[in-house]
Amino acid sequence: MVDRDGSYSYSDVRKVTVKGLEGILQLSEVTPNPASNNAKVLVTISEPMNVNIEIIDLNGRKVLDIMNGTLASTREINFNLSTVPSGTYTLVLRSGDILLTKTFTVTK
């Protein structure tokens, strides 16, 4: 928040859990960030769900499919970025009525 006099302050960091019709789903930050050739993300899931994970560029184009299938528990997802050029991207996780995103940078 920025006040009229130009002063600002930050709120405390909060962990957010998203609960959809099918269950609870959490998505960690992409690490490392910035990434070069490989990165990972931790997906925490309460019960088996069909998930789709992909990387989208700033123009909204799909750059990389990471996963499309059923997850049944907490899992670390590793992905190869060797074919992805330098830039800013969004990792998108879709499952039923849930949509989670994380922004990250690739540097070569």
Secondary structure, 3 states (H helix, E strand, C coil): CECCCCCECCCCCCCCCEECCCCEEEECCCECCCECCEEEEEEEECCCEEEEEEEEECCCCEEEEEEEEEECCCEEEEEECCCCCCEEEEEEEEECCEEEEEEEEECC
